[in-house]
């Protein structure tokens, strides 16, 4: 199975400012592109690659280096698994969010609107609720919220009502069934964009992606050494907002807290004022990179 070159590849690996003897974590191993590049820059250092996907575990076997350890786990369990390997602090953490292009390209996984397949969408295909179960069991209100917030779907309320009406007459057995069932809600001429938003909402819900991202970011701030780097590539505004807020304020909502002297209390500082986005060249070569934003943060040193 072909894995594509990751988006913002050089920029993200360079942003880690790798020390040959450092300890790094790639929390989204995927096809292993980033991990291979990081490992090649280590001498006595160590890289831990996290992924909950069985296919990623297969891919990880291609990195035959004593400096590399694959961890089959969700990145929300970052601290727990690092503790298992007796790692207290790390020099850098890289996260390339969203679905790997490999997952999109395998019809059985149900991530893509392009193929016929089951409504699955689980990043760990061996655990949790499928997209079909979400569509069958959620209340109209839950569906409305999910499509409105996670998909930013304009007619989320109508869509939710339509799903509840249609499911009473028979289950959504496949992607094709589902697309047909909601065709009355799908704006003509904008089918692809609309379905992409609907599928994004389902995928985020099935994998509890927002909560998992919050938990990972909080743990990343704890395990980074002072001066250590956090590098995150996000693909939609919801993810990017969480990452941006956490870097700027040390929390996801509300204002940054201050000490008695008016100094901001937060674990990280942004390294670049604005996110790094793909070059014109990369946009031409890879349409998936269109929405990508790379943010880099550094853990505050104790005297800052």
N, C-alpha and C positions, 0 to 999 in steps of 0.2 A: 504494500500500500504506500503510495507516494505521499510524503509529507512536504508541505510547502515551506519556503523560506519564511521565517517569522517577520512580521511587520516591524519597522524601526529597529532592525537587527543590530547593526553596528552601534547605533546611538545608545541602545539600551545596555548592551554589554560594556561599552566604554564608560557609561554613567556609573557603573559599579566601582570604578577606579580600583581594579583588582590588584591585590598584593599577592605575590606568588605563594606566600605562606599563610594566607588568610582562610577564614571559614565562611562559606557562602551557601545560600539556599535559593534554589530555583523552585518557587512554590507552585509553578504551573509547567510541569515537565513537558507534557504534550508529545511532540515528535522528537524532542531532545535537541533541537537546534541551538537554543541558548546554552543548554548544559554542556554540549560538546565544546562550544567556544570557550566557556568559562574554565572547564577542566584543562583545556590546552594551555591556559595561562598560569596554571598552578604548578608549583614544584613540590613543596611539602604540605600545601594547603589541602582543604577538603571541601567538597561540594555535596550537599544533600538535595536530591531532586524529589519533590512531592508531586503525586498525582493519584487521583482515586480511580482512574480509568485502567481497565485491564489491558487495553491495546497499548497504552503508554508504558505499562510495565514490560510488555514484550519489546517495545522500542528501546527501553533502557538497557537491555542486554547488549546492545551494540556498543555501549561505552564501557570498554574493558579497561578500566583504570582503577588502581588502588585508591586514588584520590576521590572516587565517586561512590555515593551510596544512594540507591533508590529507596524511597519511602512510599508505600502504597497507602495514602491517606488523603483526606480532605485538608486543604490548607488551614481550615479553621482549627485544626488540632496541631498547629505548628509547634507550640511550646511543649505540649505533652510528648510528641515524638522526638523533639530535640533532646528533651530530658532523658528519654529512653537511651539515646546515643551519648549521654553524658555531655551534651553541649550546653553550656550556660550562656555564651555570648557569640554573636557572629559579626562578621565585617560587612556583609551586604546581603540584601534580599531582593530578588527580582520576581515580579508578578506580571504575567501577560494574560490579562483577563479575557473573558468571553469563551467561545467554543473554538476548539482547534479546527482548522480547515479539514483535518482528517475526519473529525466527528461529523462535520457537515456533509462530507462526501460519501458517507456510508449510509445507504437508504434505511437499513434495519434500525438505525439509531433514532430515526424520526425527527432529526433536528431541522432538516431542510424542507422548504416548501416545494422544491423542484422535483422531488421523487415521490413515488407512491411507497408507503411503508406504514408501520404501526405508529400510533401516537405515544411514543415512549419519552424521549428527551432527557433521560437520566444520564448524568455524567458518570455515575457509577451504576452501570446497567444491572448490578446485582442487589441493589437496595433502594428502598424508598418508593414513593408513589409515582406512577407514570402520568404523563399528560392526559391520557384517556381517563384515568381515575379522577383527576382534578376536574375535568369537564363533566364527568358523570355525577360527582358528589357535591361540588361546591354550590352554595346557595346563589341566587341571582345577585344578591348584594356583594358576596365575596368575589364573584366573577367580575362584576362591575368595577370593583376596586382594583382587582388584579390587572385588568386590561387598561384601566385609566392611568394607574400609577406606573406600572412596569412597562406598558407598551405605549403609553401616551396616545392611546387610540381615541380619536375624536368622538366616535359614536359608541363609546364603551357600554353605556346603559342599554341601548338598543341591541347591541351584540350579545350582552348577557341575557337579555330577555329571549332573544332568538334561540340561544343555546338551550335554555331551560325548556322552551316550547318544543324544540326539535328532539331533545333527548328523551322526552316522554314517549315519543313514537318509535324509539329504537336507538341502540347504542351507536356511538361513533367508533366503527371498527378500524378505520384507517384514516390517513391524512386526506385521501380523496373524499371520503364520506364527510369529513369535517369541513373541507373547503366547499363542498356542494351545499352542506347544511347552512353555511353562513354566507352563501353567495349573494343573498338579498342585502346584506350589510356592506358588501365589498364595493367600494367606489369604482365605477368603470374607468378604465384607462390608468388606474393607479393600483391595480390588483397586487403587483409584486411588493410595493412599499407597504401596503396595508397588511398583507399576509405576513410580511417580515416583522411588523410591529406586534401582531397578534401572537406569532410564534415566539418572539422575544419574551413577551409577558409570560407565556406558558412556561418557557424554559427557566426563567428567573424564579418563578414560583416553585416548579418541580424541584429545583436544586437549591432552594433557599439561598440564592446567590447574594442578595444584599446583606443579609444577616451574617453569612459566612465571611463576606468581605470585611464587614465591620470588625468581626472577631479576629480575623487575620491581621488587620492593620494595627489593632490595639496590642496584639501579641508581638508583632514585628517591632513596634516601638520599644517594647520591654526587652527583647532579646538582642537588639542591636547594641554594639559597643559604642561608646561616645565617639563621634566622627564616622561611624558606620553609615552606609548608604541604603536607602530604600528606593527602588526603581519600579514604577508601576505604569503599565500600558493599559489604557481603558478604551472601550469601543462605543460606549453610549453615555449620554449626559448624566444618567443616574449614577453610574459607577464613578464617572469623573468627578461629580459633585461631592460624593463621599470622600474620595481620595484628596481632593483639593481642600475640603473643610478640615479633614483630619490633619493634613500637613500644616495648614494655616493656624488652626486653633487647638489641635490636640483633642478635638471632639467632633461629632458629626452634625450637631445642631447647636444653635445658640452662640453666644459670644465667648471669646477666649477669656480664661480666668487670669487674674493678675495678683501678684503678691502685694504686701504693704507698701512697697516702693514703686508700684506701678509697672513692674516687669512682668512680661507675659509668662504664664506657667504653661509650657507645652513641651513635648519631648523632641519635636522635629523642627527643622528650618528648611524652607524651600531653597534648592540650589539654583534653580532658574526661575525667574519671575513669572514667565509664561510657560505653558506646556510646549514641548517639542512636537512638531507635527511632521508627517512624511514629506519628502521632497517631491517636486513636480515629477521627477523621474520615477520615483517609487509609486506615485499615484497612477502613472501610466501603466506600469508593469503589474500592479496589483490593486484591483478595485476595492478589495476588502480593507485596504489601509485607509480608505477615505475618511472614516470617522475616528481614526486612532489618535490618542493624545498620550504623550509620555511625560510623566512628572517625576522629578528627582528630589529626594529630601535627604537631609543629613541629621543624624542624632546629635543633639546638643552636647557639647562638652561640659563638664561639671562647673567650670569657671565662667561659662557664658552667662 
